[in-house]
């Protein structure tokens, strides 16, 4: 295997606000439904989940990976660093990966002397992000640390409320070991292309799943040796083949706003109106779109397209498409039954959304509106009411009053229907 789909930001049932069903059987089952070959073990710092990892994940035939029920896993976790630097409180979430269980055991022993690891699958530590990386590199020089959902206002490297203006400001002399950043749901690669210091780093996307159905709502396709070493080198040398993206407008921090007062501003509106809520006079939560524009290279507009960057494809999860087709909630039994029918007939969800020819879907389905919805999403012929201040955006595939934004149309032209990288 050289080309594979990876979702490396996952969680277990031991992380806060996650499904109690998130065990290895659930994760491996959803990986098969979604079309994912590599997952993160998630939450390896949690003492109980670490025992589950040791009991359920067996060594794979692929070096540095572990296997359960036919799905491969890399040893990974997310850690929340909350600390003071430069006179400000910082909150930075980091994804961390090791190739061997002995590395994790040593890391957990060291970190457990500094933090309560049993409180949450994503533990809060008082170390700086730089100190966390230094600790990990001291255990294995091929540790992978990826700043998570890098633009989220509250818990990220570039976050408007608690982050930094650059990778170097956060990691100092260890910045050279940051080989990649994760886009998060509220940004996409095109937005990150505007940041000059990311020219030399991979841009990856993962789901940050808190339940099985959310798996692969974002994912990354690698074209490299299927091993920890291959993953490490792919990130270090920018050998990402393709990323699968949420429409970033659907992310819950895309625009600036205040959810309690239902105030939402685009970047241009923020420039005119400022960052104080006109109703309650409190500070608005600065959205990802505005924060990107603050840190972007002046010569790089929203339409900036660099050379030698991998393509990406935006999608709407199949559950959401079916929910709009049937005009019900995405968790309804009708949606679940049709989802299972589609996957059983045509293969994985990612294959259906990105690969299966529409004419094949049309021949195999009695409900043409499902085919039409998938086609509209592939073409970007949808509208998303942007999210803000913790409120997810709302997708409209049908019955919208305005045309899709120019940015939506431009981005989707990068990977035309029928030319979808992994699925060629």
N, C-alpha and C positions, 0 to 999 in steps of 0.2 A: 504494500500500500504506500503510495507516495502523495496522492491528493486526498485530503480528508477534511471533514467538517468538525470543528471544535467549539464547544461551549464551556468556557473555563471560569465563568463566574456563577457558581451555584451555591446552594445552601442545603443544610440538613434540617431535620425537625428540631434540632437543638439550638438553632438560631432564632432570635426573636421574630415574631410576626410571620412565621412560616407554617406551612401545612404540617400537621402531625403525621402525615403519611410519607414524608420525605425520607425514605430509607433506600438502600441500594437496589432492592427489587423495583421500587417505584422509579428511581432514576434510570435504571437500565431499560425498563419497559418504555418509558417516554422517549429515551434516546432512539430506540428502534422506530417508534411511531413518527418521530420528527425527522429522522435521517441524519443523526449525529453519531460520529465514530469515536470521539474523545470528549470526556467530561472531566471536570475537576472533582476530586474526592470531597471537597468542601470541608470547612470547619475542623481541620485536623488538630487544632489547639484544644478543642473541647474534650475533656478526659473520657467521657462516656462514648462520644462519637469516635474518638481515636481507637477505643477498643473495638467498636464496630468496624472501623477501617481494617484493623489488623485481622479481625475474624473473617471478614467478607471479601476483601480484596487480595487476590492471589497474584503472584508474579506472572506477568504476561510474557509471551514470546518476544515482545517488543521491549527493548532495553529501556528501563526507567519508567515504564508504564505498568499498571496493574489491571486485573481483569475481573469482572463479575457478570455472569449471565451473558457472555458474548460481547460486552461493551468494555472498552478500555478507559482507564482513569489515570490521571496524573495527580500526584499528591499536592493539593492546593488548599488555600484558605483565604479569607479576607480578615484584615485586622484594622481596627479603628485607632489611630494615633491622635490623642487629644493632649495638647501641650501648649506652652507659651513660647513664642519666638518673636523677636523684634517688637516687644511690648504688646503683642496681640495674642489672643487665644487662637490656636490653629486646630483644625479638625480635618485630618487627611485619612482616607481609606485606601488601603493597599492590598493588592492581590499578591500572594506569595506562593512560590512553587519550589519543591525539592524533588530530586530524582529517586531518593531511597528512604525507606522507613527509618533507618538508623539516623538519618539527618533530621527527620521530624522529631524523633524521640529526644535527641540532644537539644534541638531548638525548643521544644515544649518544656523541657527541664529548666533551661535557662530563662525562658520567658515566664514560666510559672513562679519563679522567685521574685518577679517584679509586678505581676498582675494576677487577678482572680480569673483563671481560665474557665472555670466551671459556670460562671455567671451567664455566658452567652456564647453561642457558636461563632459569632463575630466579636471577639473580645475587645474591650477598650483598654488601651495601655497608655501609660504616661510617657513612653519613649517618643522622641521625635521620629519622623519618617526616615531621616538620615540615620539615626541610631538603630532603628529597626533593620534597615538595610545592612548596616555595618555588622550587626549581630548575625544576620543570616549569612552574609558573605564569609564570616569567620568560620562557619560550619561547612559551607560548600561554595566554592568560588563560582559555580555555575547555578547558583540561586537565580531565580527569575522573580523580579519585583516589578509589577505593573501598577502604576497609580490608577485606582478604580474610578469609574464614571467621572472623568477628570474635570467636568465643568459644573457638576451639581453645586448649587450655592452653599450648602451647609457642610458637606463632608467630602471635599475633593481638593486636589492640588491647585487648580485654578479657581476654586469656588469664590464667588463674590463676597461672601460673608466671613469666611475663615481660611481662605487659601492664600496662594502666593501668585506673583506675577510671572514667575519663571521656574523651570525645573531646577536651575542652579540655585535660586534663592532657597528652595526647599531642601535639596540634597547636597549642596555644596560640592566638594571635591569628588563625591561619589556619583555625581550626575552622569558620568560616562557609563555607569552600570544600569542606567534606565534605558532599556532598549525599545520600549513600547509604552503607549498610553491607551486606555480604554475610553471609547467615545462616550458611553452612557446613552440612555434612551433619548435625551433631549438634544443631542448633537449628532452629526454624521461626519464622515470623512471630509466632505467638502468644506464644512465649517472649520475643521481642524487644519486643513491645508493652508489656511490664512495665517497660521502661526509659524514663524520662521524657524524656531528652535525644534519644531517637529519634523522638519525636512529630513533630518538624519535619524528618525525613529519610525518604527512601525506604528500604524494606527489600527487597532483591533476593536472588535465589538463582541460582547457576550450578553447573556440574557439577564443576569442578576436574578435568577429565578427564586421565588419563594413558594412555588407550587409546581407540580409536574407540567401542567398545561402551558406554563409560561416559558418552558425550555425552548431555546432557539428562536425566540422572538428577535434576538440578534445573535449572530454567530460569525465565525471566521473560518475561511477555507485556506488551508495551507497546502503547498505543493512542495513537499520535502520528505526526507526519510521519516518514517513513522516510528519515532523514538523520542525520548527526552532530549537527547543531543540534537536531533533534527529540529525539534520545536525550539530549542534554545538558539540554534543557528539561524532558523527562519526569522525569529524576532530580531536577533542581533544584526542580520544582514538584509532586513526588509524583504523577506521572501513570502510575504502574504500574497495569496492568489486572488482573493475576493472576500468582501465582507457583505453580510446580509444585515440590513438595517431596518429598524423602526422608522416610520416617518417621524423626524425629530419634533415636528409640531405636535405630535401625539404625546410626547414626553411631558412630565408634569412640572417641569421648570423651564420650558422653552421661552416663554415671554415673561416680562416683569409684571408683578401684580401683588394683590392682597386678597386672598380668597375670602376672608371674613366679610369684606365689603364688596366682593365681586368686581374688583377693579383689575383690569388687564391692559397693559400697554405694549405695543410693539416698540422696537428700538427707536424708530423715528418719533413716535409719540413720547417716549421717555426723554428724548433730547429736548422736546418742546415743553413738556409738563413737569420734568424733574422726577424725583424718587420719593416724594411724600404722598401718602394716600390722601386724595382730595376729600374723602369722607371722614376718616378718623384722625388724620394728621400723623399717623405712624409711618415709619419707613417702609417702603415697598420692598419686596424680595426681588432683587435684580436677577433677571432671567438669563439663561445661557446665551441666547442670541445677542443680547446687549453686551454681556461679558466678553464674548468672542470679539465683538467689534472694538471693545476697549483695548484688547491685547494684540489685535491683528496688525500685521505689517501694513503700513499706509497704502502701499502700492497694490495690495491684494483685496479686491472687492469681493462681494458675495459670489460673483461669477468666475472667480479665479480658478483656473484649471492647470495644475502643474504637469510637468512631464514625468513619466516613469512612476506614476502612482497606480496601484491596482484598482480595478473597477469596483463598484459596489452596487448593490441592488436593494431598493427599498421594498418592503412588503407590508401587508396587513395580515396578521395571523388568521389562519383559516377559521378558527372559532369566531372571530369578529365578522368575517365575511358571511358566514352561515347565519349568525345572529341577525344581521341586517336583512338577509334574504327572507328569513322566517319572521322577522319583526318580534323577536323574543330576546331574552338575556342569553349571553354567551355560555352560561352555565346550565341552561335548560336541557332537559333530557332529549328533546327533539334535535338540538344542535349536536349533542354528544353522539346520538345514534347516527346522524348523517356524517359526522366526522369519521366515525369508525367505518362506516360504509365506504367512504371515499378512500381512506388509507388502505383498507383491505382490497379494494379494487385496483387502485392505481399506484400504490407504494407509499412512501413517506410523505409527510406534509411538505417538506421543502421541495421534494420532487414535484408534487402537484402544483405548488405555487410558482415554481421557477422553470420546470423542465417539460412537463407533460404537454404536448401540443394541444391547443384548444379544440381542434377538430376531434382528437381522441377523447377528450373530456365530453364533448358534445355528443359523440356517438354512444358513450357509456353512461350518460346521465339522463334521467327523465325530467329534471328540473333545470331548464336552460339558464335561469337567472343565476345559478351558482357559477356556470361557465362564464356568463357575462361579467359577474363580479370579479372573478379571477383575472379576466382580460383587462378590465378597467384598472385594477391595481397594478398589473404589469405595465400598463401604459402611463400610469400616474394620473389617470383621468378621475381623480377624486378630490375632495376638499377635506381638510382637517381644521377644525376649530381649535386653535392652539391652546396648549396647557399652560398653567402658570401657578406659582406659589403652592405646589403640592396637588394641584388638580390636573388630572390627565386630560389631554386634548381628545376631541371627539371626531371620529372618522365618519364621513358621509360618502358613500359610493354612489348612491342614487338621490334624486330629489334635492339637489343643492341649487341655490340661486345664482351663484357666481362661478366663473370658470376657475380651474385650478391655477395656482400662482405660477408665475414664470419660473421660479426656482424649482418647484416640483417637476415641471415639465423638463427643464434643462437637465436635472440630475438623472431622471429616468432614461434620457436619451443616451447616457453613457454606456448602458448595457441593454441594447435592443432585444426585443423578444426573439428567442431562438439562439441568442448568443449569451449564454449565462455561465461562462467560465467552467465551473465544476461539472456542470451537467451537459457539456457539449458532446 
